[in-house]
């Protein structure tokens, strides 16, 4: 079932503006697999444009495939033979009478079999100022695509007129895709994250349970080996990344813990962890008010909800799933699912803070805080954010339970604030975020629910 086109309005506006420039443009688009790059391109393609989907065939076969696509715009173009990428680009430019868009999707596949193409494009861009086509290259290998245009040693460095990273959709769009209520939207997002293709396939099923079992848990499900596919887009081997995420998913959040389990020196994991952070699969958490240099309390968490779900529940049950014990595994997931969603809900709350206005103020990005309280006992706070004017501090508790009582949560929050060592010189704004409100204390204004959070996540 094809989803209606969601969001991406800014990207489309920017693309169309760039493509209408007086001089022809070179545009680079990249992002993880299934995030909607091709769908975005389909929204701007016109009948006269040339769209070529590259694959892993030899370079000569790729050129033949491109020539056949060009036939639609330049009849008979494929009748000639093109021994090089340079020959096909110049021939196309000489054959066109009006400007078109040449779109090459999955461009990294061409680079794998013809590394010289980047140099060919550099020469073509630099020496043909009156080009008769806009060139758009697109790819799922984020590291390769970034390297092509952002690495100073690359031939294409500095040549792109626009570089777009297509990111996952924000959480609130899942309501539009599935027509869910606020709580259902949080639960669905906790499994699928913001990847449109995941939503599209999940929508084929009548329930979240059915979709999880058929798409993820079933050993023949299309997403059963999804992390492996994603990692192989970015690196030669997925072994180390799979191992790191398996450990983080099972509760190892400190570098020393991860290194110990892998029997490696912590310093040897700095680069692979940095790569996973750059790709958006892992995030680094620091206590509020501290920096990477000032703290040794850094935690590593899986950042992408789908990957988080996978390494929490699927990777650890691979043996059972190989024997088709999907119902057994899903039963175990169900027992822990509410706790898992609570963790995603907490992250979404923090993500919503910079877009929200609370107590008449705007706020900087929110963080957690953990450490010793004034009473020297362990203390954890779910939300801490400084106001833009740096005069106030938003401190909050985040809960996800059907029987949460607002009054009880407010009482707990006020005790935490009294015990917090980082509140000096700030005007304190307390707040709580709950799954639903069962009781309300009349003098407490800042109580928020999924509806309040989702309105800021679009």
Residue pairs with C-beta under 8 A, 6 or more apart in sequence:
1 200
1 203
1 204
2 200
3 177
3 196
3 199
3 200
3 203
4 176
4 177
5 39
5 43
6 169
6 173
6 176
6 177
6 196
7 169
7 170
7 173
7 458
8 36
8 40
8 43
8 166
11 40
11 164
11 166
12 40
12 43
12 44
14 162
14 164
15 27
15 40
15 44
15 162
15 164
16 44
18 25
18 27
18 161
18 162
19 25
19 27
19 44
19 101
19 134
21 161
23 129
23 131
24 99
24 131
24 132
24 133
24 134
24 135
25 134
25 135
25 161
25 162
26 121
26 125
26 134
26 135
26 136
26 159
26 160
26 161
27 134
27 135
27 136
27 137
27 160
27 161
27 162
27 163
27 164
28 136
28 137
28 138
28 145
28 148
28 149
28 160
28 162
28 163
28 164
29 37
29 40
29 41
29 136
29 137
29 138
29 139
29 163
29 164
29 166
30 37
30 138
30 139
30 140
30 141
30 142
30 145
30 146
30 163
30 164
30 165
30 166
31 37
31 140
31 142
31 165
31 166
31 167
32 140
32 142
32 168
32 195
32 230
32 233
32 279
32 280
33 140
33 229
33 230
33 233
34 195
34 196
34 197
34 198
35 166
35 167
35 168
35 195
35 196
35 197
36 166
36 169
36 196
36 197
37 105
37 138
37 140
37 166
38 53
38 105
38 138
39 196
40 166
41 51
41 103
41 105
41 136
41 138
44 101
45 51
45 101
45 103
46 101
48 73
48 98
48 100
49 73
49 100
49 101
49 102
49 103
50 66
50 69
50 70
50 72
50 73
50 100
50 101
50 102
50 103
50 133
51 69
51 103
51 105
52 65
52 66
52 69
52 102
52 103
52 104
52 105
53 105
53 106
54 62
54 104
54 105
54 106
54 107
54 109
54 110
55 62
55 65
55 106
55 109
56 109
56 112
56 113
57 65
57 113
58 113
59 85
59 110
59 113
59 114
60 83
62 109
62 110
62 113
62 114
63 82
63 85
63 88
64 78
64 82
66 88
66 104
67 77
67 78
67 80
67 82
67 88
68 78
70 77
70 78
70 92
70 95
71 77
71 78
73 96
73 100
74 92
74 95
74 96
77 91
77 92
77 95
80 91
82 88
82 91
84 120
85 114
85 116
85 117
85 120
85 121
86 120
86 123
86 124
89 120
89 121
89 124
90 124
90 128
92 102
92 133
93 128
93 131
93 132
93 133
96 132
96 133
97 132
98 132
99 132
99 133
99 134
100 132
100 133
100 134
101 133
101 134
101 136
102 133
102 134
102 135
102 136
103 136
103 138
104 110
104 135
104 136
104 137
104 138
105 138
105 139
106 138
106 139
106 140
107 137
107 138
107 139
107 145
107 148
108 139
108 140
108 141
108 144
108 145
110 117
111 117
111 118
111 144
111 148
118 148
118 154
118 155
118 156
119 155
121 135
121 155
121 156
121 159
122 155
122 156
122 159
124 131
125 131
125 135
125 156
125 159
126 159
137 145
137 148
139 145
140 233
141 233
141 234
142 165
142 233
142 234
142 278
142 279
143 234
143 235
143 275
143 278
143 279
144 234
147 154
148 154
148 156
149 156
149 157
149 158
149 159
149 160
149 163
150 157
150 163
151 157
167 194
167 280
168 193
168 194
168 195
168 280
168 304
169 194
169 195
169 196
170 194
170 457
170 458
171 185
171 186
171 189
171 194
171 348
171 351
171 454
171 457
172 185
172 454
172 455
172 456
172 457
172 458
173 194
173 458
174 180
174 185
174 188
174 189
174 192
174 194
174 199
175 182
175 185
175 454
177 196
177 199
177 200
177 203
178 184
178 185
178 188
178 199
178 202
178 203
180 188
182 449
182 450
182 451
182 454
183 435
183 436
183 450
184 208
185 450
185 454
186 341
186 344
186 345
186 348
186 450
186 454
187 208
187 337
187 341
188 202
188 208
189 305
189 344
189 348
190 305
190 309
190 340
190 341
190 344
190 345
191 202
191 208
191 211
191 212
191 216
191 305
191 306
191 309
192 198
192 199
192 202
192 305
192 306
193 304
193 305
193 306
193 307
194 305
195 306
198 215
198 223
198 306
201 211
201 215
201 222
201 223
202 208
202 211
202 215
204 211
205 211
205 214
205 215
209 330
212 330
212 333
213 221
213 326
213 327
213 330
214 221
215 221
215 222
215 223
215 224
216 223
216 224
216 226
216 309
216 310
216 314
217 224
217 314
217 321
217 326
217 329
217 330
218 224
218 321
218 324
218 326
219 321
219 322
219 324
223 306
223 310
224 314
224 321
226 306
226 310
227 238
227 241
227 242
227 245
227 307
227 310
227 311
227 315
228 238
228 242
230 281
231 238
231 241
231 242
232 238
234 275
234 279
235 241
235 275
240 272
241 272
241 275
241 276
241 281
242 315
243 262
244 258
244 262
244 269
244 272
244 273
244 276
244 282
245 276
245 281
245 282
245 302
245 307
245 311
245 315
246 311
246 315
246 316
247 257
247 258
247 261
247 262
248 258
248 282
248 300
248 301
248 302
248 311
249 302
249 308
249 310
249 311
249 312
249 315
249 316
250 311
250 312
250 316
252 258
252 261
253 285
253 299
253 300
253 301
254 298
254 299
254 300
255 266
255 269
255 273
255 298
255 300
256 266
258 269
258 300
259 265
259 266
259 268
259 269
262 269
273 282
273 300
276 282
277 283
277 284
277 303
280 303
280 304
281 302
281 303
281 304
281 307
282 300
282 301
282 302
282 303
283 300
283 301
283 302
283 303
284 292
284 298
284 299
284 300
285 298
285 299
285 300
285 301
285 367
285 368
286 292
286 295
286 297
286 298
286 299
286 367
287 295
287 297
287 367
287 368
287 369
287 370
287 371
288 367
288 368
288 369
288 381
288 384
288 385
288 422
289 369
289 384
289 422
290 297
292 298
297 370
297 371
301 308
302 308
302 311
302 312
305 344
308 340
308 343
308 344
309 340
312 340
313 329
313 332
313 333
313 336
313 340
314 321
314 329
317 329
317 332
320 328
320 329
321 329
338 400
338 401
341 400
342 398
342 399
342 400
342 401
345 398
345 400
345 433
345 435
345 450
346 382
346 398
346 400
348 453
348 457
349 366
349 382
349 383
349 396
349 398
349 433
349 448
349 453
350 365
350 366
350 367
350 368
350 382
350 383
350 385
351 457
352 453
352 456
352 457
353 363
353 365
353 366
353 383
353 385
353 394
354 362
354 363
354 364
354 365
354 366
354 385
355 456
355 457
356 362
356 363
356 452
356 456
358 394
358 429
358 431
358 446
359 392
359 394
359 429
359 445
359 446
361 387
361 388
361 389
361 392
361 394
361 429
362 387
362 388
363 385
363 386
363 387
363 388
363 394
364 385
364 386
364 387
364 388
365 385
366 383
366 384
366 385
366 394
367 384
367 385
368 380
368 381
368 382
368 383
368 384
369 379
369 380
369 381
369 384
369 420
369 422
370 378
370 379
370 380
370 381
371 378
371 379
371 421
372 378
372 379
372 421
373 379
373 416
373 419
373 420
373 421
374 418
374 419
374 420
374 421
375 419
377 419
379 416
379 419
379 420
381 395
381 396
381 397
381 416
381 420
382 396
382 397
382 398
383 394
383 395
383 396
383 397
383 398
383 431
383 433
384 393
384 394
384 395
384 396
384 422
385 393
385 394
386 392
386 393
386 394
386 426
387 393
387 394
387 429
391 426
391 427
392 426
392 427
392 428
392 429
393 422
393 423
393 426
393 427
393 428
393 429
394 429
394 431
395 413
395 416
395 417
395 420
395 423
395 428
395 429
395 430
395 431
396 413
396 430
396 431
396 432
396 433
396 446
397 409
397 412
397 413
397 416
397 431
397 432
397 433
398 432
398 433
399 409
399 432
399 433
399 434
399 435
400 434
400 435
401 434
401 435
402 435
402 436
403 438
404 434
404 435
404 436
404 438
405 438
405 439
406 432
406 434
406 437
406 438
406 439
406 440
406 441
406 444
406 447
407 439
407 440
407 441
409 432
409 434
410 430
410 432
410 441
410 444
413 430
413 432
414 430
417 423
417 428
417 430
429 446
430 444
430 446
431 446
431 447
431 448
432 444
432 446
432 447
432 448
433 447
433 448
433 449
433 452
433 453
434 447
434 448
434 449
435 449
435 450
436 449
437 447
437 449
440 447
